[in-house]
Amino acid sequence: MANYLEQVSTYLGTHYAEAAEGLVDKVPSRLCRGEGTEKSFYILKIDLVRSTQLLYRRRSSTYLKLAHTFLSTVDRIVGDYGADRRQTEYAGDSVLAYFPDSVSALEVLAASCFCRAAVKRIGKLDQTLASLNIQCKIALHYAPLIVSNIGPRGESVLTAIGHPIHVVAKLEKDVPENAGRTTTAFYGQLEKQNRKYLSAVYSEAPPAALPRVEPTLLTSGGSLLAGLLNPQPRREAPPTTLGLMNALRHPASGGLRGGLTVLGAAAAGYQPQPQVIKPVTGYGINWGFLCLDLGIPAGG
């Protein structure tokens, strides 16, 4: 066993040397072992929801039937819409497909819609699959990836790697059942007339609390008095203004001193309200609009 560590060290040295060049300016077909080049891709991830729990007490043949039907059908759909057939990856009951940027964002969106429709139709194949009520969720992203000649299949199949793949995986975890989400990067690739198929999703984080502002009678009163001395036409005066005008017009109510008392009370109770600006974290796919334009029935 100790001698085998020398063999391990040899492996490490060999493959480290292969990757010495790192990223190179070559077309993917001319990459040598350990080399990579950057290309932009649309990334589609589709995952079956709760399939492990649903199939836990089912026969292995049912699991095989569902997995083969789902994975193979999705593979064909994304391929028909331009995904790189050599790059499609399968992990359990999910598919990760890569579309070169020569494919339009709308075509990728259409592919995702037909994949969803396929999942909805799986239950029509037999009673066992119908009883599972299988649903899916979909995530879409657009980003540069490293296309590389690495790994055990490097001589025959190029591999796409990079942080954007992890972005898609994280996004998919937050997608509700039977829904689809895209990143802002994907949204930016859609032509304006096609953005109707997406709706903004906002952060649920509460707005930051603003510090309490101590009232300043001079500032509050000065600005309000300036408004009274130079009145602008308006349909209705605010309650504080009405109270001040009444105090100034009727000496019995205290005149100017009474007016300042009104101002002081108003200023003491005023606190700025937090302006709620929630950042856009992504976009939800409007399946209804998309299905209608693609001729897909509402039920899939």
N, C-alpha and C positions, 0 to 999 in steps of 0.2 A: 504493500500500500504506500509506503514512504517513497518508493521508487516511482510510483505513478504520479506523484506530485511534480516530478521533473517533466513528465509528459504534459501535465496540465500547464506548466510554465511555458512549454514549447508552443502549445496551442495559443496561449495568450499572446506570446511574442509574435507569432505568425499573423494573427488577425489584427493585432495592433498596428503592425507594419503595413498591412493592406489598407488600413484606414488613414494612413499618414497624410494623404493628399486632402482628405476631407471633402468639402464641397468643391465641385469643379464645373467649368462651363462647357458641358457636353450634352448632346442629346441623350436621353435615357438609354437608347439602344446601344450606345458606345461606352457605357459606364463599365469600368473594371471593378473587380472585387474590392469592397470597402469604400467605393466612391459614391457620391450622391450629388444631386442637383435639385434646385428648388423649382417647383411648379405650383400654380394655384389650382385648387380643386373645390368643387362643391362636395360636401360630405353629407350623406344621408344615413341616419341610424334609425332602424325600426326594431322594436322589441315587443314580444308578446307579454301581456300583463298577467301576473299571477299564474303563469303556466305551471310552475313547479308545484304549487299547492293544488291546482286543479287536477294535475295528473298524478298526484302522489299515490292514490289508491287505484289507479288504472293499470291495465296490463301494459307491458313493455311494447307490445305491438301497436297499441293506441298512441303511445308517445312517438314511436318511430313513424307512424303514419302521419301524425300531425307535423312533426319536425321536417320530414321529407317534403310534404306538400307545401308547407309554408316557405321553407328556405329555397326550394327549387323554383317556386312560382315567383317569389320576390326577385330572385337572381335573374330570371328571364325578363321581368318587367323593367328593372333598372337597366339591364343590358339593352333592351329595345329603345330606351330613352337616352342612350349614350354613355352609360357608366362604363368604366374600364373593366372588362370582364376578368382580366388577370389580377385585378386588385380587390375584388369583392371578398370580404372576410366574414366568417361565421363564428359566433361565440355563443354556444348554448342555443338559446331560442331567439337570437338577435342577428341582424345583418348590418354590416357596415359597407356602404358602397361609395365609390369615389367617381365623380364626374369631372372631366377636364373642363377648363373654363371656355372651351369652344362650344360647349353646351350652354344654353341659356338658363337663367334662373327659373324662368317660367316652365321650362321642360322638366327641370328637377322637381318643381312643385307639383306638376302634373303626375310625374312618376310616383311621388309620395302618396298622392290621392288614389291612384290605381292600386298601390300596395295596400292601402287601408281598405279599399273596396274588396280586394282579394281576401283579406283576413275576415271580413264580415261574411263572405260567401263560403268560407270553409265549413261552417255549420250546416250548410245545405247538402253536403256530400253524404253524410249518414247520421243516424240518430245519436250515436255515441259522441261524435264531434259537436252536434247541435246542443247536447246537454251541457257541454263545457262553457258555452257562451264566451268564446275566445275574443278578447279585445287587444288592441295594440296601442302604442304611442310612438310618435315620430319626432326626431330632432334634425334640423338642417343648419348647416354652417357653410361659410365660404372663407378660405384661408390658404396661404402658401404652405405646402408640405415638402418634406425632403423625399424625393424618389431615389431609392438607393439599391445598390447591388450587394445585399448583405444576407446573412442567415443561411440556413441549410439549403434553401431553394434559390439562392442568389444567382446561380448559373443559368436558371431557366425562368425565374419569375422575379420581377422587380418589386420592391416593398416600399409602401408609403409610410413614413413615420413623422412624428412631430407633435408638439404640444397641442395644436388644434384638435387632435383626436381626443385628448383628455377633456377639452372644452365641450365637445359634443357629448361625451359620456356623462359629464356633470349636468349638462343641460337636460339630457334625456331623463335623468333621475327626478327632475323637478316637473316633468310634464305630466299632467293628469291623465287618467285612463281615457282612451278613445280620443285623445287630443293630439295636436301637433304644435311645435314651437320652432321658431327660427331665431338666429342671432341677429343683431343689428347689422353685422357684416353681410349676411345673406340678404336682408331687406334692402341694403344699399345697392345690390346688384339687379334688383327688379326694376323694370321700367315703370315710370310713374303711373301709367294707366293700369298697371297690373298690381299695384300696391293695395288695391281694394280687397285683395284676398288675404291680407294680413291686418291684425289689430294689435296696437301697442299693449304690452304687458308692463305694468309699473311695479317698482319696488314697494314692498309692504313695510319697510322700515319706518318707524314713527319720525315725524319731523323733529329737528333739534329744538330744545327749549330755549327761548330767548330770555336774556337777563331782565329782571324787573327794572323798569325805568321810574325813577323818583320824579313826581310831578314838579314842574317849575311854573309857578304862577305867572311870572313875568313873560315867559315864552308863550304859554298857552293863552294868557289873557291878551298879550300884545297882538298875537296873530288874529284872535277873534275880534278885538276892537278895530283892527285895521280893516277887517271885512265889513264891520258895521259902518265905519266912516266912508268906505268906498264900496257901497253895496253893489252887487251884481244881480241882475234879474234872475230870479229862480221861482219855481212854482211853490216850493214849500221850504220853510226854514227849519233847521233841526231844533229839537227841544231846548238845547242849551242856548242857542241864539235867541229863541223866543223868550226864555226866562230872563236873559240879560236885557233885551229890548224893553221888556215890561218893567224891569227895575229902574232903567234909566228914564223912562217916560213918566213914571209915577213916583214922585218924591216920597210918598207915604210908605213905599216899599223899601226905602233905603237909598234911592238915587244911585250914584256911582258906587258908593260903598256896598250897597246891596248887590249891584251888578258884579263887583269883584268877588263877593261871597259866592255868587252863582258860579263864577269862573273857577274859583278855588275848589268848590265841591266837584265840578266836572273834571278838573285836572286830577284831583286826588283819586278818582275812580277809574281813570283811563289807564289802560295797559295795552301795548301793541299786541296784536294777535299774530301768532306764527304763520308765516306764509308757507303753505304746504306745497313744495315742489318735489314730486316723486320722480326719480330718474327712470327712464325706460330701460328695462333689463332684457327685453327681447320682444318677439312678436308672436301672437297666436295665429294659427292658420284658420281662416273662415271656411270650414269644409263645405258649408251649405252653398256659398257663392261659387266655390271652385267646382263642386260636383255638378251644379246646375249648368255651368258653362262647358263642362267636359261631357255632359250627357249621361252622368252617373245617377241612377235613382237615389232618392234620399236615404233609403235603407241600405245602400250599398249595391 
